[in-house]
Amino acid sequence: MGSFKKSYLSIVILGLLEKRGAMYGLEIGELIQSRTAGQFKLQAGTTYPLLAELQKKGLIEPAQQADNIRGPIRKYVKLTEEGREALDQEKKHLLMLLGLIL
């Protein structure tokens, strides 16, 4: 994960869930890797514990999702209202910090 801090990763995950709706862990990891041109590749050992932590904090929750794909059952998660509020706060903090350096 390099210098990509866990707290930033949490914000990124919450932001993706806000924009895209319910997603599953592997999908989240693949999207982050794709959108960062491979700079950040998340391993399952990073993604799933972080999702569990976000769920424990009440920021995300399980989501029902119909899959037409055969294969393993995917556990989707979605943003909660509390997660949306936390994300809004973090966005404000990030904008303030960026304002200091740009």
Secondary structure by P-SEA (a helix, b strand, c coil): cccccaaaaaaaaaaaaaacccccaaaaaaaaaaaacccccccccccaaaaaaaaaaccbbbbbbbbcccccccbbbbbcaaaaaaaaaaaaaaaaaaaacc
